[in-house]
Amino acid sequence: MKIIIIGAGQVGSSVASNLCGEANDITVVDTDPICLQGLQDRFDLRTIVGSGSHPRTLIRAGAQEADMLIAVTNSDEVNMIACQVAYTLFHTPTKIARVRDAEYLKYSELFNQEALPVDVLISPEQKVTKYIERLISYPGALQVLNFAKGKVQLVAVQAHYSSPICGHELRTLKEHMRGIETRVAAIFRKGRPIIPRGDTIIEPNDDVFFIAAPKHIRSVMREMSKVEKRVKRIMLAGGGNIGKRLAMSLEKKYRVKLIEFSPGRANEIAEDLHNTIVLKGDAADEDLLLEENIEETDIFCALTNDDEVNIISSMLAKRLGSKKVMALINRAAYVDLVQQDIIDIAISPQQATIGSLLAHVRRGDVVVVHSLRRGAAEAIEAIAHGDKDSSKVVGRMIEEIKLPPGTTICTIVRGDTVIMVHHDTVIEAEDHVIIMVTDKHHVPEVEKLFQVGVTFL
């Protein structure tokens, strides 16, 4: 697939790194030659210096033959105009734009072929906000991801030595949890993937990914990990787009305080928030945190646009007594340094966003992609089409399907029914199939399984 990426910032670089290794022809456009040179040194791709919304630049990037344009600069307007130019002049089939301003997102009628021809809207701030909300809803979870429009969720937890399942074989889950359907999709032990089987024994500190319907998530978590109390008090550091969005959503259920360094911004967001206490100050100010009873805070979440500020303020909040700390971190190298040992949960905006883009690049009818383990693994939702003659999965039992190494079919959603698969479960046409791929290099093989043969009409 020939793809043009407009913008070589954090999001654009992350998209390029994910797509380059998948036999795609990638061209990245940016006005900053230094950023482009860095990408070219690391990946096999073309770069063009120029404005991504200018027709001449797009012509140089090969827009005439492009299958997809992904506009992810820091300017909503540049992104939207780039999609308009690509549609009008080059008839680019798929146009994806990053749009951050909530004012644009309020009006869905803006985005259609007669107005602004954007096929897919990506709002990292919106996705990160929803992601953090789910983490807060399930204390103890490392990740909470939706499939089949929320009918089933994939949750990552760290196994605790005191949990009932620890030290026992996975098959004993059924004995402990009668009437609750769940499936362990993957286990990561000291960073290495383990394919779960009935005789697999869960060890302390294993990262366990399990899948279940939302109504069963809390019960399964109690079996897998340390039981944590429900969240009541939350402190947010940073009143930017994400901080404000999150406060507006959380203040309906929790007691929320928000710290914002800029007095002007603090006053502005205080007018829009109704039940949140907005504080003007530095989130890394020890006296301020103590004064605001940080030791009674259930979750401290650092959401400024500065990685270093987020890390330092989270470390300080943890030392002063906050029960759990989360930090928004853009640099992947920082995530590896601080995750779990220093900060409980490091949140990567790029990883929260990349799945939305990958779903439109994947071959076969892939509707959801979640990037896991900082891009090393993926959880995929694909729709099975065709019949036994034209499909490699339809009409076949799970044990008959030749899956790549490290790949597990976890669950099927058939209409409104969630089915935890067994070796003899048969996949039917139009089933939504949730697959865990612990090694991303095998994703193309999974895609081929869900491609319909030429005999299918």
ROKOL-936399 format. One record per residue (C-alpha): residue in one letter; x, y, z negated. Coordinates in steps of 0.2 Angstrom, whole numbers, plus 5000, padded with zeros to 4 digits. Each point is the difference from the previous one (the first is absolute). Example, Ala and Ser with C-alpha at 12.3 -4.5 7.8 and 13.67 -1.06 7.14 Angstrom:
REM residues 2
a506249784961s500650175003
END
This chain:
REM residues 457
m500050005000k500650175005i499850124984i500450184998i500250064982i499950194997g500950054985a501649934992g499650044982q499749874986v498449935008g500750005018s501649924995s499149864990v498949975015a501449995012s501049884988n498549884999l499650005019c501849995007g500249824996e498449945008a500550015019n499350175001d500750145011i500150154988t500350185004v500150134985v499750185003d500550144988t500750184999d501449954989p501549925009i500849944984c498549904994l499949925018q501949965000g499849914983l498649895007q501049965016d501549954990r498949874990f498749945013d499949955018l498950145006r500050165011t499950174993i499450175008v500350174992g498550115003s498350054994g498949845001s498550115005h500850075015p499649915017r501750025006t500749914985l498749865001i500549985019r501849984995a499549874987g499149905013a498250044995q499449955018e500349814996a499750014981d498849874992m499950104984l500450174992i500350014981a500150194994v500650014982t500850174999n499750104984s498950125011d498249945002e499850125014v501549935010n499449824997m498250045007i500650105015a501349865004c498549885001q499050135011v501450025012a500349815001y498249975004t499750145012l501649995010f500549824998h498549904995t501049914986p498949864995t500350014981k500350164990i500350004981a500250164990r500650044983v498750134993r500350064982d498850144997a498449954992e499150145009y500349915017l499549834993k498350064994y499450015018s500149845009e499150075015l501650095004f500949845004n499349935016q500450005019e498950155003a500850104986l501749954993p500449835008v500849924985d499749814999v500749974983l500250124986i501349974987s500050104984p501549944989e499350114985q498349925001k500749825001v501350034986t498650074989k498849855003y501549894997i500450084983e498249994995r499949815002l501649984990i499250104986s498549905001y501049844997p501250034986g501549885002a499949995019l501550045011q499050015016v498149995004l499549995019n498449985008f499449885014a498449985009k499450174995g500349974982k499149824999v501749934995q501550074992l501949954999v500850044983a501849994995v500449974982q501649964990a499849834991h500250024981y500749874988s498450014989s498849985015p499049835000i500649955018c501950044996g501049834999h498649905008e499649945017l498950105011r498749865002t499550034981l499350175005k498349915004e500049924983h500250164991m498850105012r498549905004g498850095012i501350135005e500749985018t501850075002r501549955010v501850044997a500750075017a501850024996i501350004986f501650105000r501349944987k501550114998g499650085017r499849835009p498449945007i499349834994i498549925010p498849954986r499449824999g499049914987d501549944991t500950175000i500450064982i499850184996e501550084991p500150164990n500350155010d499449925016d499150125012v498449915004f498950065014f498249934998i498450035010a498250004993a498450095001p500050164990k498849944987h501349864995i501650115001r500150044981s499749824995v501449945011m501250144994r499749944982e500549835005m501650065009s500750154990k500050094984v498350074996e500050194999k498750114993r498950115011v500650175005k499350154991r501350145001i501050055015m501250135003l500550065018a501650095005g499850115015g498450095007g500449975019n498849925012i500149834991g500050064982k498550115003r499049865010l500449884986a499550114986m498350045009s499749815001l500649954983e499250134990k498349925002k500649854990y501650044990r500750144989v501250095012k501450134998l500950075014i501750094999e500450125015f501650115000s499350145011p498950124991g499150055016r499649825005a499549954982n498750145000e499449955017i499749824996a499350044982e498550085009d499649845010l500249884986h498649994987n500649874987t501950015002i501150104988v501250095012l501750054992k501350125007g501749944997d501449885004a499649814999a501849974994d499850114985e500249894985d499150134988l498550025012l499849815001l500149984981e498850154998e498749915011n500149844991i501049895013e500149864987e498149985001t500050005020d499549835008i500850055017f501250145005c500050025019a501350115008l499450065017t501150155005n500850025017d501749974992d500649824997e501350064987v498750104990n498849855000i501349884994i500750114986s498350054994s499449825000m501549944991l499850134987a498149964998k500449824997r501350044987l498850114991g498749874999s498949995015k499449825002k500249995019v500950125012m499850015019a501050115012l499750055018i501749965009n500450035018r501849935001a500049815001a501749994992y499350094984v498649874999d501249864999l500950094986v498650044989q498649885003q499549914984d501650024991i499850194997i498350045008d498549884999i499450035018a500850095014i498850065013s500650025018p498950115011q500849925015q499549824995a498350064996t499850075017i500949885012g498749874999s498750115008l501250025015l500549825001a498249945002h499950105016v501749935007r499749824996r499549885014g498449904997d498550074991v500950064985v499050124989v501050024984v501849994997h500850034983s501950024999l500749924984r501749994992r500650165008g499749935017a500749834998a498349915000e498250035006a498349964996i498949995016e498149995003a499649945017i498449955009a499949835008h499250005017g499649875014d499849814998k501049854997d500650005019s500550185000s500650034982k501449934990v499050024984v498149995003g499349834997r501549944991m500449954983i501350104990e501149855000e500049985019i500650185003k501850025003l500550144989p501750095000p501249974985g499550104985t498250035007t498449964990i498250015005c499250054984t498250055002i498650015013v498650135000r498549935009g498750135001d499750054981t500749844994v501849994993i500849825003m501649954991v500749885012h500649824998h500949895011d498449935008t499250175002v499550035019i500150185007e498550065010a499950135013e499850184993d500849954984h501050134991v501649914996i501250074986i501849945003m501650024989v501650015010t501550014988d501350035014k499450145012h501149925014h498749875002v498550125003p500149995019e499749814998v498550044989e499350125013k500149875014l499049884990f498550135000q500250045019v498649925010g500549905016v499650055017t498749875002f498950094987l498650115008
END
